[in-house]
Structure formats: C-alpha cells, structure tokens
Amino acid sequence: MQWLETPGLALGDERFNDGKVDRAGRFWAGTLDRKLGATIGQLYRVEPGFRVTAMDRGFTISNGIGWSPDDRTMYFTDTPSRRIYRYDFDAATGGIANRRVFVEADAGHGGPDGMTVDAEGFVWSAQFDRWCIHRYAPDGTLERAVRVPVQRPTTCMFGGPDLATLYVTSARMDLAEAALAEQPQAGGVFALDVGVRGLPEPRFAG
C-alpha cells in the first residue's frame, strides 16, 4: 500500500463515506462528521493525477452519488437531512452548480443512503432503517417503493451481463439480537429483478 499526497484535501473531524466515478473518469466522494452531528461534510472531486478539489460543503453524512443518462444532472445524498440534492453538471469540465433539493424523504428515523441511476433516468435510493428501496422519477416523484427483507439497505447498483439485476447491500451494525432474529439476512447482498436496466459504471481514469 502507498499513501498518496493529495493537495486540496483538508480533513478535520471528517472521514470519507461514499464515492462514485463520473463518465469522464473523475472520482467524486463525500465526507461525514465522525460524531454524526455537525454539517462539516464536504463533497470532493478527484481528477486523474489525483488533483483534489472541494466542490461543496455543509453536509452531515455524505452519501449516494449519481448522474442522469444525459450527464446534465448530478445527484448527491445527505442522509440526516433526508435529502437527495441535484446539481447542474458540466460533463466537460466537471463543474457543478445550482444545488437544489431533488427529494426530501418523509420524516422519521433513517433516510436515503446509497443510490444509482437507471437507463431511464430514474433514481434508485436505498432507504436506511426503512426496509425499502425507492425509485424516483426525474422530477422527484416517488415512482415505486421496493420492500426488502432487511431494515438497513445501504446502497444499490445494477449489474449482470445485461445490467438488468439490481444488487442491494445491507448493514447489520448496532442491531439488537431481537432485531437480528427478525431479519437473519441482515448484512447480506440481494439480487432483485425490477424490470429495468441500469447504466455501465465507469472506472477512475487514474
């Protein structure tokens, strides 16, 4: 293992949480407050050559990231606010602008975690502590909720030879023994046939 020097990266009481690569090969990742209470998280862009730029800030637990099929919109999740944001995205430069709320989930414990975007431009969001995956239309309307047999789905991604299988990961951390007895598959990975195809996921251009 080799630790990389990353000019432009200035972490305090933060750590990285979730990340994804855009179609130009740039890696995007967000940070979270280690104490899970302050809005000190930032959104970073890592370009080939490992040049790091802080692109936005003011998040508690940075989470799922994704892009619309036409590369004009970038989505970014902050779990405690129960919000998925959308930005205007410039695929040529990697610029983002005009952050606004795409979805604000219903009040209550848990909320949107990891996410992916399908070939139709709909957003799939794992709802941590809510036993389901939500599919949102490009206008933010909830198109469907898919029930899963675990309380804490963490993220989802399309895979398989035709990108027609939605894979869902889950967590079992901090669940009491009684809760685990009710969901013995907690912590497992699930494969769902949801009748929709996904988009290829690019690799970091290095």
Secondary structure, 3 states (H helix, E strand, C coil): CCCCCCCCCCCCCEEEEEEEECCCCCEEEEEEECCCCCCCEEEEEEECCCEEEEEEEEECEEEEEEECCCCCEEEEEECCCCEEEEEEEECCCCEEEEEEEEEECCCCCCEEEEEEEECCCCEEEEEECCCEEEEECCCCCEEEEEECCCCCEEEEEEECCCCCEEEEEECCCCCCHHHHHHCCCCCCEEEECCCCCECCCCCCCC
